[in-house]
Amino acid sequence: MMNKTPIYILLFILLFSLKSIGQDAQFSQFYSNPLYISPSFAGSTKGTRAVLNFRDQWPGIPGAFITYSASVDHFFPRYNSGVGIQIYKDQAGSGQLGLTSVALNYAYQFNITRHWVLRPGLMLNYNQRSIDFNKLVFNDQMHIDGNSPSSIESSSAEKIQFLDAGFSMMAFNRDYWFGLSIDNLFYTNESFIDGEAVTPVKYRFYGGRKIIIANAKRYNQESIDVAMNLKFQKQFAQLDIGAYWSKDPFIFGLWYRGIPLLKNYASGYINNDALIILLGYKYKELTLAYSYDITVSRIFANTYGAHEVSVIFKFNQDQKVRKKRNYAIIPCPKF
Protein backbone atom coordinates (compact mmCIF):
# COMPACT_ATOMS: atom_id res chain seq x y z
CA MET A 1 0.00 0.00 0.00
CA MET A 2 1.25 3.48 -0.84
CA ASN A 3 2.62 5.45 2.08
CA LYS A 4 0.39 8.53 2.48
CA THR A 5 2.77 10.39 4.81
CA PRO A 6 4.58 12.33 2.03
CA ILE A 7 1.19 13.43 0.69
CA TYR A 8 0.20 14.83 4.07
CA ILE A 9 3.57 16.59 4.32
CA LEU A 10 3.25 18.07 0.84
CA LEU A 11 -0.24 19.37 1.61
CA PHE A 12 1.08 20.89 4.80
CA ILE A 13 3.89 22.67 2.90
CA LEU A 14 1.43 24.05 0.38
CA LEU A 15 -0.61 25.54 3.20
CA PHE A 16 2.40 27.56 4.36
CA SER A 17 3.95 28.55 1.04
CA LEU A 18 4.46 32.07 -0.32
CA LYS A 19 0.76 32.79 -0.63
CA SER A 20 -0.36 30.96 2.47
CA ILE A 21 -2.43 32.55 5.18
CA GLY A 22 -2.36 30.92 8.62
CA GLN A 23 -5.47 30.32 10.67
CA ASP A 24 -5.63 30.53 14.45
CA ALA A 25 -6.37 27.53 16.64
CA GLN A 26 -9.85 27.06 18.05
CA PHE A 27 -11.05 25.55 21.31
CA SER A 28 -14.29 23.60 21.64
CA GLN A 29 -14.47 24.61 25.32
CA PHE A 30 -14.09 28.28 24.46
CA TYR A 31 -15.50 29.52 27.79
CA SER A 32 -12.94 27.32 29.52
CA ASN A 33 -10.26 29.49 27.90
CA PRO A 34 -11.68 32.96 28.59
CA LEU A 35 -8.62 35.10 27.79
CA TYR A 36 -8.24 33.38 24.41
CA ILE A 37 -11.80 34.18 23.37
CA SER A 38 -11.66 37.83 24.51
CA PRO A 39 -9.53 40.15 26.70
CA SER A 40 -12.83 41.46 28.13
CA PHE A 41 -12.91 38.30 30.26
CA ALA A 42 -9.78 39.37 32.18
CA GLY A 43 -10.80 39.54 35.84
CA SER A 44 -14.35 38.35 35.14
CA THR A 45 -14.60 36.46 38.46
CA LYS A 46 -14.72 37.99 41.95
CA GLY A 47 -11.02 37.37 42.53
CA THR A 48 -8.26 35.25 40.97
CA ARG A 49 -8.61 32.48 38.39
CA ALA A 50 -6.03 30.02 37.02
CA VAL A 51 -6.75 28.05 33.83
CA LEU A 52 -5.02 25.15 32.04
CA ASN A 53 -6.11 23.88 28.61
CA PHE A 54 -4.96 21.08 26.31
CA ARG A 55 -6.28 20.19 22.85
CA ASP A 56 -5.29 17.30 20.57
CA GLN A 57 -7.01 17.84 17.22
CA TRP A 58 -7.27 15.07 14.61
CA PRO A 59 -4.81 12.58 16.18
CA GLY A 60 -5.47 10.17 13.28
CA ILE A 61 -3.62 12.45 10.84
CA PRO A 62 0.21 12.44 10.96
CA GLY A 63 1.60 15.60 12.52
CA ALA A 64 -1.75 16.70 13.92
CA PHE A 65 -2.46 19.88 15.88
CA ILE A 66 -1.47 20.01 19.57
CA THR A 67 -2.33 23.13 21.58
CA TYR A 68 -1.53 24.10 25.18
CA SER A 69 -2.70 27.16 27.08
CA ALA A 70 -2.23 28.48 30.62
CA SER A 71 -3.53 31.72 32.08
CA VAL A 72 -4.02 33.64 35.31
CA ASP A 73 -6.29 36.65 35.72
CA HIS A 74 -7.41 38.81 38.65
CA PHE A 75 -10.02 41.48 39.32
CA PHE A 76 -9.01 44.68 41.16
CA PRO A 77 -12.28 46.07 42.59
CA ARG A 78 -10.72 49.37 43.70
CA TYR A 79 -10.02 50.20 40.04
CA ASN A 80 -12.91 48.29 38.39
CA SER A 81 -10.22 46.55 36.35
CA GLY A 82 -9.22 43.04 35.41
CA VAL A 83 -5.69 42.01 34.44
CA GLY A 84 -4.55 38.69 33.01
CA ILE A 85 -1.59 36.92 31.43
CA GLN A 86 -1.77 33.94 29.09
CA ILE A 87 0.91 31.62 27.71
CA TYR A 88 -0.09 29.73 24.58
CA LYS A 89 1.71 27.02 22.59
CA ASP A 90 0.50 25.51 19.32
CA GLN A 91 2.27 22.88 17.21
CA ALA A 92 1.12 21.55 13.87
CA GLY A 93 2.29 19.21 11.14
CA SER A 94 5.28 16.96 10.57
CA GLY A 95 7.48 20.04 10.26
CA GLN A 96 6.50 21.01 13.81
CA LEU A 97 5.25 24.45 12.83
CA GLY A 98 4.91 26.09 16.23
CA LEU A 99 3.55 29.26 17.73
CA THR A 100 4.45 30.37 21.25
CA SER A 101 2.65 33.42 22.54
CA VAL A 102 2.67 35.43 25.77
CA ALA A 103 -0.27 37.83 26.05
CA LEU A 104 -1.13 40.59 28.51
CA ASN A 105 -4.85 41.35 28.88
CA TYR A 106 -6.67 44.28 30.46
CA ALA A 107 -10.40 44.94 30.91
CA TYR A 108 -12.30 47.82 32.51
CA GLN A 109 -15.82 47.38 33.87
CA PHE A 110 -18.50 50.04 34.27
CA ASN A 111 -22.30 50.36 34.28
CA ILE A 112 -23.98 51.87 31.22
CA THR A 113 -27.52 51.54 32.66
CA ARG A 114 -28.98 50.30 35.90
CA HIS A 115 -28.94 46.70 34.65
CA TRP A 116 -26.34 46.60 31.86
CA VAL A 117 -22.55 46.51 32.31
CA LEU A 118 -19.89 47.20 29.67
CA ARG A 119 -16.42 45.65 29.57
CA PRO A 120 -13.93 46.95 26.94
CA GLY A 121 -10.68 44.98 26.77
CA LEU A 122 -7.20 45.22 25.28
CA MET A 123 -4.59 42.55 24.54
CA LEU A 124 -0.92 42.83 23.59
CA ASN A 125 1.07 39.70 22.86
CA TYR A 126 4.61 38.65 21.98
CA ASN A 127 4.80 35.75 19.50
CA GLN A 128 7.45 33.40 18.23
CA ARG A 129 6.85 31.10 15.26
CA SER A 130 9.20 28.20 14.61
CA ILE A 131 9.56 25.33 12.14
CA ASP A 132 11.97 22.43 11.64
CA PHE A 133 12.78 22.37 7.91
CA ASN A 134 14.84 19.20 8.37
CA LYS A 135 11.63 17.28 9.07
CA LEU A 136 9.90 18.46 5.90
CA VAL A 137 9.87 16.65 2.56
CA PHE A 138 9.69 18.98 -0.46
CA ASN A 139 8.35 18.03 -3.88
CA ASP A 140 11.83 17.86 -5.47
CA GLN A 141 12.78 15.18 -2.92
CA MET A 142 9.92 12.85 -3.80
CA HIS A 143 10.76 10.06 -6.28
CA ILE A 144 9.31 6.68 -7.18
CA ASP A 145 12.41 4.96 -5.82
CA GLY A 146 12.33 6.84 -2.52
CA ASN A 147 12.85 10.31 -1.10
CA SER A 148 16.04 12.25 -1.78
CA PRO A 149 17.85 13.46 1.36
CA SER A 150 18.32 17.01 0.06
CA SER A 151 16.28 19.75 -1.57
CA ILE A 152 17.00 22.99 -3.42
CA GLU A 153 14.47 24.71 -1.16
CA SER A 154 16.00 26.82 1.59
CA SER A 155 14.77 29.04 4.39
CA SER A 156 15.96 32.38 5.62
CA ALA A 157 15.01 31.59 9.22
CA GLU A 158 13.55 28.83 11.36
CA LYS A 159 12.28 31.25 14.01
CA ILE A 160 10.56 34.61 13.68
CA GLN A 161 9.34 36.98 16.39
CA PHE A 162 6.64 39.63 16.28
CA LEU A 163 4.15 41.62 18.36
CA ASP A 164 0.40 41.64 17.88
CA ALA A 165 -2.66 43.14 19.53
CA GLY A 166 -6.38 42.67 19.99
CA PHE A 167 -9.43 44.63 21.12
CA SER A 168 -12.78 43.56 22.54
CA MET A 169 -16.08 44.87 23.87
CA MET A 170 -18.62 42.95 25.95
CA ALA A 171 -21.99 43.89 27.45
CA PHE A 172 -24.01 41.83 29.92
CA ASN A 173 -26.74 41.82 32.54
CA ARG A 174 -27.80 39.11 34.97
CA ASP A 175 -29.29 36.90 32.22
CA TYR A 176 -27.63 37.77 28.88
CA TRP A 177 -24.16 38.49 27.55
CA PHE A 178 -22.74 39.28 24.13
CA GLY A 179 -19.45 40.58 22.81
CA LEU A 180 -17.06 41.23 19.95
CA SER A 181 -13.31 40.64 19.80
CA ILE A 182 -10.87 41.55 17.03
CA ASP A 183 -7.44 39.88 16.90
CA ASN A 184 -4.28 40.07 14.72
CA LEU A 185 -4.47 43.86 14.36
CA PHE A 186 -0.81 44.42 13.39
CA TYR A 187 -0.91 42.53 10.05
CA THR A 188 2.52 41.01 10.77
CA ASN A 189 4.38 39.12 8.06
CA GLU A 190 5.04 35.63 9.46
CA SER A 191 6.84 34.13 6.45
CA PHE A 192 9.99 32.06 7.03
CA ILE A 193 11.16 32.75 3.47
CA ASP A 194 11.38 35.81 1.26
CA GLY A 195 7.66 36.06 0.77
CA GLU A 196 4.54 37.22 2.52
CA ALA A 197 2.40 35.24 4.97
CA VAL A 198 0.15 37.55 6.95
CA THR A 199 -2.31 36.09 9.44
CA PRO A 200 -5.58 37.86 8.63
CA VAL A 201 -7.62 39.79 11.16
CA LYS A 202 -9.97 37.54 13.11
CA TYR A 203 -13.42 38.71 14.17
CA ARG A 204 -15.34 36.88 16.86
CA PHE A 205 -18.95 37.43 17.96
CA TYR A 206 -20.13 35.55 21.02
CA GLY A 207 -23.10 35.62 23.35
CA GLY A 208 -25.80 33.67 25.12
CA ARG A 209 -28.28 33.40 27.92
CA LYS A 210 -28.23 31.77 31.34
CA ILE A 211 -31.46 30.13 32.52
CA ILE A 212 -31.55 29.36 36.25
CA ILE A 213 -33.60 26.27 37.01
CA ALA A 214 -32.80 25.97 40.72
CA ASN A 215 -30.68 28.15 42.99
CA ALA A 216 -31.33 26.87 46.49
CA LYS A 217 -27.73 26.70 47.68
CA ARG A 218 -24.36 28.00 46.61
CA TYR A 219 -23.13 24.58 45.51
CA ASN A 220 -26.47 23.14 44.40
CA GLN A 221 -27.36 25.39 41.49
CA GLU A 222 -29.00 24.00 38.36
CA SER A 223 -28.89 25.99 35.13
CA ILE A 224 -28.85 25.86 31.35
CA ASP A 225 -26.48 28.10 29.38
CA VAL A 226 -27.33 28.57 25.71
CA ALA A 227 -24.42 30.15 23.83
CA MET A 228 -22.83 30.76 20.45
CA ASN A 229 -19.36 31.63 19.15
CA LEU A 230 -19.13 32.95 15.57
CA LYS A 231 -15.69 33.46 13.97
CA PHE A 232 -14.63 35.16 10.73
CA GLN A 233 -11.09 35.11 9.36
CA LYS A 234 -10.41 36.07 5.73
CA GLN A 235 -12.82 33.98 3.62
CA PHE A 236 -13.32 31.43 6.38
CA ALA A 237 -16.16 31.38 8.90
CA GLN A 238 -17.24 28.98 11.60
CA LEU A 239 -20.02 28.82 14.19
CA ASP A 240 -20.17 26.97 17.50
CA ILE A 241 -23.67 26.77 18.92
CA GLY A 242 -25.09 24.67 21.73
CA ALA A 243 -25.83 24.53 25.43
CA TYR A 244 -24.46 23.50 28.82
CA TRP A 245 -26.61 21.84 31.44
CA SER A 246 -25.13 22.24 34.90
CA LYS A 247 -26.38 20.77 38.17
CA ASP A 248 -23.62 20.97 40.72
CA PRO A 249 -21.31 19.18 40.75
CA PHE A 250 -21.90 17.85 37.20
CA ILE A 251 -21.79 19.55 33.79
CA PHE A 252 -22.98 18.24 30.45
CA GLY A 253 -22.60 20.07 27.15
CA LEU A 254 -23.67 19.41 23.57
CA TRP A 255 -22.48 21.57 20.65
CA TYR A 256 -22.48 21.75 16.89
CA ARG A 257 -19.73 23.38 14.81
CA GLY A 258 -20.36 24.45 11.21
CA ILE A 259 -22.37 26.78 8.95
CA PRO A 260 -23.87 24.36 6.39
CA LEU A 261 -26.43 26.77 4.92
CA LEU A 262 -24.53 30.07 4.89
CA LYS A 263 -20.86 29.31 4.21
CA ASN A 264 -19.97 26.56 1.75
CA TYR A 265 -16.49 27.03 0.31
CA ALA A 266 -16.98 25.08 -2.91
CA SER A 267 -19.68 23.29 -4.86
CA GLY A 268 -20.50 20.02 -3.13
CA TYR A 269 -18.61 20.98 0.04
CA ILE A 270 -20.93 21.46 3.01
CA ASN A 271 -19.51 23.32 6.00
CA ASN A 272 -20.06 20.65 8.64
CA ASP A 273 -17.25 20.18 11.12
CA ALA A 274 -18.14 18.43 14.38
CA LEU A 275 -20.55 17.49 17.10
CA ILE A 276 -19.04 18.16 20.52
CA ILE A 277 -19.82 16.37 23.76
CA LEU A 278 -18.58 17.76 27.09
CA LEU A 279 -18.51 16.21 30.55
CA GLY A 280 -17.38 18.18 33.58
CA TYR A 281 -17.17 18.06 37.35
CA LYS A 282 -17.12 20.96 39.80
CA TYR A 283 -15.93 20.85 43.38
CA LYS A 284 -16.26 24.22 45.07
CA GLU A 285 -13.91 26.48 43.10
CA LEU A 286 -12.26 23.71 41.06
CA THR A 287 -13.67 22.62 37.68
CA LEU A 288 -12.46 19.74 35.48
CA ALA A 289 -13.87 19.21 31.98
CA TYR A 290 -13.29 16.86 29.06
CA SER A 291 -14.77 17.20 25.59
CA TYR A 292 -14.63 15.12 22.43
CA ASP A 293 -15.22 16.40 18.90
CA ILE A 294 -17.03 13.90 16.68
CA THR A 295 -15.99 14.83 13.15
CA VAL A 296 -18.98 14.96 10.77
CA SER A 297 -17.20 16.34 7.67
CA ARG A 298 -15.89 14.25 4.76
CA ILE A 299 -12.69 13.41 6.63
CA PHE A 300 -14.51 11.82 9.60
CA ALA A 301 -12.99 8.37 8.97
CA ASN A 302 -9.38 9.62 9.17
CA THR A 303 -9.22 12.21 11.97
CA TYR A 304 -10.23 10.27 15.12
CA GLY A 305 -11.95 13.44 16.31
CA ALA A 306 -10.40 15.81 18.83
CA HIS A 307 -9.75 15.63 22.57
CA GLU A 308 -9.77 18.63 24.87
CA VAL A 309 -9.18 18.95 28.61
CA SER A 310 -9.52 22.01 30.84
CA VAL A 311 -8.79 22.71 34.49
CA ILE A 312 -10.02 25.91 36.18
CA PHE A 313 -9.32 26.94 39.74
CA LYS A 314 -10.70 30.10 41.35
CA PHE A 315 -9.41 31.52 44.63
CA ASN A 316 -9.34 34.77 46.60
CA GLN A 317 -13.02 35.19 45.72
CA ASP A 318 -13.94 37.09 48.92
CA GLN A 319 -11.93 40.28 48.57
CA LYS A 320 -12.76 42.72 51.36
CA VAL A 321 -12.75 45.76 49.10
CA ARG A 322 -15.32 44.15 46.84
CA LYS A 323 -17.88 43.89 49.63
CA LYS A 324 -18.28 47.68 49.57
CA ARG A 325 -19.31 47.57 45.91
CA ASN A 326 -22.15 46.06 43.90
CA TYR A 327 -20.00 43.93 41.63
CA ALA A 328 -21.76 42.44 38.58
CA ILE A 329 -20.80 38.92 37.49
CA ILE A 330 -20.95 37.85 33.83
CA PRO A 331 -23.68 35.19 33.58
CA CYS A 332 -21.84 33.03 30.99
CA PRO A 333 -20.39 29.65 32.06
CA LYS A 334 -17.50 29.89 34.50
CA PHE A 335 -15.83 26.75 33.15
C-alpha positions as CSV (number, residue, x, y, z in Angstrom):
1,M,0.0,0.0,0.0
2,M,1.2,3.5,-0.8
3,N,2.6,5.5,2.1
4,K,0.4,8.5,2.5
5,T,2.8,10.4,4.8
6,P,4.6,12.3,2.0
7,I,1.2,13.4,0.7
8,Y,0.2,14.8,4.1
9,I,3.6,16.6,4.3
10,L,3.2,18.1,0.8
11,L,-0.2,19.4,1.6
12,F,1.1,20.9,4.8
13,I,3.9,22.7,2.9
14,L,1.4,24.0,0.4
15,L,-0.6,25.5,3.2
16,F,2.4,27.6,4.4
17,S,4.0,28.5,1.0
18,L,4.5,32.1,-0.3
19,K,0.8,32.8,-0.6
20,S,-0.4,31.0,2.5
21,I,-2.4,32.6,5.2
22,G,-2.4,30.9,8.6
23,Q,-5.5,30.3,10.7
24,D,-5.6,30.5,14.5
25,A,-6.4,27.5,16.6
26,Q,-9.9,27.1,18.0
27,F,-11.0,25.5,21.3
28,S,-14.3,23.6,21.6
29,Q,-14.5,24.6,25.3
30,F,-14.1,28.3,24.5
31,Y,-15.5,29.5,27.8
32,S,-12.9,27.3,29.5
33,N,-10.3,29.5,27.9
34,P,-11.7,33.0,28.6
35,L,-8.6,35.1,27.8
36,Y,-8.2,33.4,24.4
37,I,-11.8,34.2,23.4
38,S,-11.7,37.8,24.5
39,P,-9.5,40.1,26.7
40,S,-12.8,41.5,28.1
41,F,-12.9,38.3,30.3
42,A,-9.8,39.4,32.2
43,G,-10.8,39.5,35.8
44,S,-14.4,38.3,35.1
45,T,-14.6,36.5,38.5
46,K,-14.7,38.0,41.9
47,G,-11.0,37.4,42.5
48,T,-8.3,35.3,41.0
49,R,-8.6,32.5,38.4
50,A,-6.0,30.0,37.0
51,V,-6.8,28.1,33.8
52,L,-5.0,25.2,32.0
53,N,-6.1,23.9,28.6
54,F,-5.0,21.1,26.3
55,R,-6.3,20.2,22.9
56,D,-5.3,17.3,20.6
57,Q,-7.0,17.8,17.2
58,W,-7.3,15.1,14.6
59,P,-4.8,12.6,16.2
60,G,-5.5,10.2,13.3
61,I,-3.6,12.4,10.8
62,P,0.2,12.4,11.0
63,G,1.6,15.6,12.5
64,A,-1.7,16.7,13.9
65,F,-2.5,19.9,15.9
66,I,-1.5,20.0,19.6
67,T,-2.3,23.1,21.6
68,Y,-1.5,24.1,25.2
69,S,-2.7,27.2,27.1
70,A,-2.2,28.5,30.6
71,S,-3.5,31.7,32.1
72,V,-4.0,33.6,35.3
73,D,-6.3,36.7,35.7
74,H,-7.4,38.8,38.6
75,F,-10.0,41.5,39.3
76,F,-9.0,44.7,41.2
77,P,-12.3,46.1,42.6
78,R,-10.7,49.4,43.7
79,Y,-10.0,50.2,40.0
80,N,-12.9,48.3,38.4
81,S,-10.2,46.6,36.3
82,G,-9.2,43.0,35.4
83,V,-5.7,42.0,34.4
84,G,-4.6,38.7,33.0
85,I,-1.6,36.9,31.4
86,Q,-1.8,33.9,29.1
87,I,0.9,31.6,27.7
88,Y,-0.1,29.7,24.6
89,K,1.7,27.0,22.6
90,D,0.5,25.5,19.3
91,Q,2.3,22.9,17.2
92,A,1.1,21.5,13.9
93,G,2.3,19.2,11.1
94,S,5.3,17.0,10.6
95,G,7.5,20.0,10.3
96,Q,6.5,21.0,13.8
97,L,5.2,24.4,12.8
98,G,4.9,26.1,16.2
99,L,3.5,29.3,17.7
100,T,4.5,30.4,21.2
101,S,2.7,33.4,22.5
102,V,2.7,35.4,25.8
103,A,-0.3,37.8,26.0
104,L,-1.1,40.6,28.5
105,N,-4.8,41.4,28.9
106,Y,-6.7,44.3,30.5
107,A,-10.4,44.9,30.9
108,Y,-12.3,47.8,32.5
109,Q,-15.8,47.4,33.9
110,F,-18.5,50.0,34.3
111,N,-22.3,50.4,34.3
112,I,-24.0,51.9,31.2
113,T,-27.5,51.5,32.7
114,R,-29.0,50.3,35.9
115,H,-28.9,46.7,34.7
116,W,-26.3,46.6,31.9
117,V,-22.5,46.5,32.3
118,L,-19.9,47.2,29.7
119,R,-16.4,45.7,29.6
120,P,-13.9,47.0,26.9
121,G,-10.7,45.0,26.8
122,L,-7.2,45.2,25.3
123,M,-4.6,42.5,24.5
124,L,-0.9,42.8,23.6
125,N,1.1,39.7,22.9
126,Y,4.6,38.7,22.0
127,N,4.8,35.8,19.5
128,Q,7.4,33.4,18.2
129,R,6.8,31.1,15.3
130,S,9.2,28.2,14.6
131,I,9.6,25.3,12.1
132,D,12.0,22.4,11.6
133,F,12.8,22.4,7.9
134,N,14.8,19.2,8.4
135,K,11.6,17.3,9.1
136,L,9.9,18.5,5.9
137,V,9.9,16.7,2.6
138,F,9.7,19.0,-0.5
139,N,8.3,18.0,-3.9
140,D,11.8,17.9,-5.5
141,Q,12.8,15.2,-2.9
142,M,9.9,12.8,-3.8
143,H,10.8,10.1,-6.3
144,I,9.3,6.7,-7.2
145,D,12.4,5.0,-5.8
146,G,12.3,6.8,-2.5
147,N,12.9,10.3,-1.1
148,S,16.0,12.3,-1.8
149,P,17.9,13.5,1.4
150,S,18.3,17.0,0.1
151,S,16.3,19.8,-1.6
152,I,17.0,23.0,-3.4
153,E,14.5,24.7,-1.2
154,S,16.0,26.8,1.6
155,S,14.8,29.0,4.4
156,S,16.0,32.4,5.6
157,A,15.0,31.6,9.2
158,E,13.6,28.8,11.4
159,K,12.3,31.3,14.0
160,I,10.6,34.6,13.7
161,Q,9.3,37.0,16.4
162,F,6.6,39.6,16.3
163,L,4.1,41.6,18.4
164,D,0.4,41.6,17.9
165,A,-2.7,43.1,19.5
166,G,-6.4,42.7,20.0
167,F,-9.4,44.6,21.1
168,S,-12.8,43.6,22.5
169,M,-16.1,44.9,23.9
170,M,-18.6,43.0,25.9
171,A,-22.0,43.9,27.5
172,F,-24.0,41.8,29.9
173,N,-26.7,41.8,32.5
174,R,-27.8,39.1,35.0
175,D,-29.3,36.9,32.2
176,Y,-27.6,37.8,28.9
177,W,-24.2,38.5,27.5
178,F,-22.7,39.3,24.1
179,G,-19.4,40.6,22.8
180,L,-17.1,41.2,20.0
181,S,-13.3,40.6,19.8
182,I,-10.9,41.6,17.0
183,D,-7.4,39.9,16.9
184,N,-4.3,40.1,14.7
185,L,-4.5,43.9,14.4
186,F,-0.8,44.4,13.4
187,Y,-0.9,42.5,10.1
188,T,2.5,41.0,10.8
189,N,4.4,39.1,8.1
190,E,5.0,35.6,9.5
191,S,6.8,34.1,6.5
192,F,10.0,32.1,7.0
193,I,11.2,32.7,3.5
194,D,11.4,35.8,1.3
195,G,7.7,36.1,0.8
196,E,4.5,37.2,2.5
197,A,2.4,35.2,5.0
198,V,0.1,37.6,7.0
199,T,-2.3,36.1,9.4
200,P,-5.6,37.9,8.6
201,V,-7.6,39.8,11.2
202,K,-10.0,37.5,13.1
203,Y,-13.4,38.7,14.2
204,R,-15.3,36.9,16.9
205,F,-19.0,37.4,18.0
206,Y,-20.1,35.6,21.0
207,G,-23.1,35.6,23.4
208,G,-25.8,33.7,25.1
209,R,-28.3,33.4,27.9
210,K,-28.2,31.8,31.3
211,I,-31.5,30.1,32.5
212,I,-31.5,29.4,36.2
213,I,-33.6,26.3,37.0
214,A,-32.8,26.0,40.7
215,N,-30.7,28.2,43.0
216,A,-31.3,26.9,46.5
217,K,-27.7,26.7,47.7
218,R,-24.4,28.0,46.6
219,Y,-23.1,24.6,45.5
220,N,-26.5,23.1,44.4
221,Q,-27.4,25.4,41.5
222,E,-29.0,24.0,38.4
223,S,-28.9,26.0,35.1
224,I,-28.8,25.9,31.4
225,D,-26.5,28.1,29.4
226,V,-27.3,28.6,25.7
227,A,-24.4,30.1,23.8
228,M,-22.8,30.8,20.4
229,N,-19.4,31.6,19.2
230,L,-19.1,33.0,15.6
231,K,-15.7,33.5,14.0
232,F,-14.6,35.2,10.7
233,Q,-11.1,35.1,9.4
234,K,-10.4,36.1,5.7
235,Q,-12.8,34.0,3.6
236,F,-13.3,31.4,6.4
237,A,-16.2,31.4,8.9
238,Q,-17.2,29.0,11.6
239,L,-20.0,28.8,14.2
240,D,-20.2,27.0,17.5
241,I,-23.7,26.8,18.9
242,G,-25.1,24.7,21.7
243,A,-25.8,24.5,25.4
244,Y,-24.5,23.5,28.8
245,W,-26.6,21.8,31.4
246,S,-25.1,22.2,34.9
247,K,-26.4,20.8,38.2
248,D,-23.6,21.0,40.7
249,P,-21.3,19.2,40.8
250,F,-21.9,17.8,37.2
251,I,-21.8,19.6,33.8
252,F,-23.0,18.2,30.4
253,G,-22.6,20.1,27.1
254,L,-23.7,19.4,23.6
255,W,-22.5,21.6,20.7
256,Y,-22.5,21.7,16.9
257,R,-19.7,23.4,14.8
258,G,-20.4,24.5,11.2
259,I,-22.4,26.8,9.0
260,P,-23.9,24.4,6.4
261,L,-26.4,26.8,4.9
262,L,-24.5,30.1,4.9
263,K,-20.9,29.3,4.2
264,N,-20.0,26.6,1.8
265,Y,-16.5,27.0,0.3
266,A,-17.0,25.1,-2.9
267,S,-19.7,23.3,-4.9
268,G,-20.5,20.0,-3.1
269,Y,-18.6,21.0,0.0
270,I,-20.9,21.5,3.0
271,N,-19.5,23.3,6.0
272,N,-20.1,20.7,8.6
273,D,-17.3,20.2,11.1
274,A,-18.1,18.4,14.4
275,L,-20.6,17.5,17.1
276,I,-19.0,18.2,20.5
277,I,-19.8,16.4,23.8
278,L,-18.6,17.8,27.1
279,L,-18.5,16.2,30.5
280,G,-17.4,18.2,33.6
281,Y,-17.2,18.1,37.4
282,K,-17.1,21.0,39.8
283,Y,-15.9,20.9,43.4
284,K,-16.3,24.2,45.1
285,E,-13.9,26.5,43.1
286,L,-12.3,23.7,41.1
287,T,-13.7,22.6,37.7
288,L,-12.5,19.7,35.5
289,A,-13.9,19.2,32.0
290,Y,-13.3,16.9,29.1
291,S,-14.8,17.2,25.6
292,Y,-14.6,15.1,22.4
293,D,-15.2,16.4,18.9
294,I,-17.0,13.9,16.7
295,T,-16.0,14.8,13.2
296,V,-19.0,15.0,10.8
297,S,-17.2,16.3,7.7
298,R,-15.9,14.3,4.8
299,I,-12.7,13.4,6.6
300,F,-14.5,11.8,9.6
301,A,-13.0,8.4,9.0
302,N,-9.4,9.6,9.2
303,T,-9.2,12.2,12.0
304,Y,-10.2,10.3,15.1
305,G,-11.9,13.4,16.3
306,A,-10.4,15.8,18.8
307,H,-9.8,15.6,22.6
308,E,-9.8,18.6,24.9
309,V,-9.2,18.9,28.6
310,S,-9.5,22.0,30.8
311,V,-8.8,22.7,34.5
312,I,-10.0,25.9,36.2
313,F,-9.3,26.9,39.7
314,K,-10.7,30.1,41.4
315,F,-9.4,31.5,44.6
316,N,-9.3,34.8,46.6
317,Q,-13.0,35.2,45.7
318,D,-13.9,37.1,48.9
319,Q,-11.9,40.3,48.6
320,K,-12.8,42.7,51.4
321,V,-12.8,45.8,49.1
322,R,-15.3,44.2,46.8
323,K,-17.9,43.9,49.6
324,K,-18.3,47.7,49.6
325,R,-19.3,47.6,45.9
326,N,-22.1,46.1,43.9
327,Y,-20.0,43.9,41.6
328,A,-21.8,42.4,38.6
329,I,-20.8,38.9,37.5
330,I,-20.9,37.8,33.8
331,P,-23.7,35.2,33.6
332,C,-21.8,33.0,31.0
333,P,-20.4,29.6,32.1
334,K,-17.5,29.9,34.5
335,F,-15.8,26.8,33.2
